[in-house]
Amino acid sequence: MTVGLPAWIYVPAAAGALFVILPLVAIIGRIDWAHFVPLVTSESSRTALVLSLKTATASTGVCVLLGVPMAIALARSPVRVVTMLRPVILLPLVLPPVVGGIALLYTFGRQGLLGRELDLLGIPIAFTTAAVVIAQSFVSLPFLVVSLEGALRSAGSHYEQVAATLGARPTTVLRTVTLPLVLPGLASGAVLAFARSLGEFGATLTFAGSLQGVTRTLPLEIYLQRETDADAAVALSVLLIAVAAIVVLAAGGRRLRGTL
């Protein structure tokens, strides 16, 4: 039996929906449609978009590689020290991106904690494309961790315990039981990480700079165009919204099919 909702709940729900939708409608209403295609297909725009897609894909891969073990450890580890680290791991969720960029600069910059040694080895990080990927990964990693950790806690550990009872080794349990069980949560987390990476601005600008074709992602291109060509900034903003919407809708459709 489905429990009905009180009628008043739709009022703040509608207000919240309008709060999100109206700014999107407003920016779409400011598009110069006659020049939209030339604005979004200029050389600088195409370069920034391609760079954003490449670095966001790379950073999502980094997030999956590091975030899956982190989420599993947080959700399943009996070691108290691991769970105590959870607030630190999730700190980038609330940390101002520019602060994250400064922290990365003092870690991987030429005079940074690790950057000095890396520079001596001929591996510069700051103000390179690698710096963009690192900055995006830093701010996006908690999104995947939170999503996957929630899926792991919701799934429980019953099936894993059964598999262990039948003699399966921990790695086998992880590969054949745990990961398939939370695959939808992993997919959702990866999509969130990709979308967050795609829109990253503050940490990227601080740590990687804005070099065309090297570190100037689409959000940075929009920021620069805003100072010189408002129409181009609006067109690129709508393009970025469209790309993010396609990613989220595609992931939502895949998750919906998985529940049917």
PyMOL commands that set and color helices and strands:
alter all, ss='L'
color gray80, all
select helices_A, chain A and resi 7-29+33-40+43-76+80-84+86-89+91-93+97-108+115-120+129-155+158-165+170-181+183-198+202-208+218-228+230-259
alter helices_A, ss='H'
color red, helices_A
deselect
rebuild
show_as cartoon
